[in-house]
Amino acid sequence: MSVAACGGGGSTTAGTSGGGDSTITMGFSQVGAESGWRTANTKSVQDAAKKAGIELKFSDAQQKQENQIKAIRSYIQQKVDIIAFSPVVESGWDTVLKEAQNAKIPVILTDRAVDSKDTSLYKTFLGSDFVEEGKKAGQWLVEEYKDSTDPVNIVELQGTTGSAPANDRKAGFAEVIAAESKFKIVASQTGDFTRAKGKEVMEAFLKAQPDIDVLYAHNDDMGLGAIEAIEGAGKVPGKDIKIITVDAVKDGMQALADGKINYIVECSPLLGPQLMDLAKKVVKGEQVPPRVVTEETTFTQEQAKQVLSTRQY
Ligand code: AHR
């Protein structure tokens, strides 16, 4: 890999490894490096591009939409064959996507969606069903407390404000728990998908809320930060406060196997190979499905113990 440019957000160009469609150049704008999930996703995209013989221009937006817009404009100027990006937030993309369309450069959304009404602005969206992930988290909670009539006080650590996973995981979870009035979300705030913010916000929750039964964190990293806060407050994570997270990265799975997290809903970051297949088809002018949903599962503590040693990321 050779570093071609380094500016606000940081860009690199990965060479191809021979074979395949070496003429395809993809500009990829990544959200940032906020979580273990994101690091695994970046590696998956970079490794898959190399394997597919696609030249990858990669930039890290450091969780800022303005950096992603700049990166996309730069890819348009460089006349790449295809642009792929994981939008940090859902709204505000129409103008730059229109610019790509006018330049006849196809766009693929990966991981996160945009809320543009005009779906012709992108060829396909590859990624998880975040609403479903939130529902799975809620369903576990309903089952866990099925024999209890006492109130269940829940605190929620939301992902990045305005991002598709934060919006959808919140909505899916809320829909399922609304069926029973004993469930009450007593506090809900963003932790920006990072461990540091998860810890900070959980510390504030613990000070403000005398009686927390459950933490629902929109990703493992925030959950792991919150575990530090819970232990710091002299409570036992997984017992005094039950914890549900999303992702299933290795550190999260370790905490689940150790009994500090109670349940994890998987969100797979391994999107690279499918992204490269879709990109090749789009560049050739072949039809691709408008939505490709990632296959995912869930993990209990026992299941985490069984799969931990073989977890790739
Ligand atoms: O968009 C996927 C989410 O972004 C992951 O769940 C989270 O860890 C990441 O930062």
Boltz pocket constraint, residues with backbone or C-beta under 6 A from the ligand:
constraints:
  - pocket:
      binder: B
      contacts: [[A, 34], [A, 35], [A, 36], [A, 37], [A, 38], [A, 111], [A, 112], [A, 165], [A, 193], [A, 218], [A, 219], [A, 220], [A, 221], [A, 246], [A, 247], [A, 267]]
      max_distance: 6.0
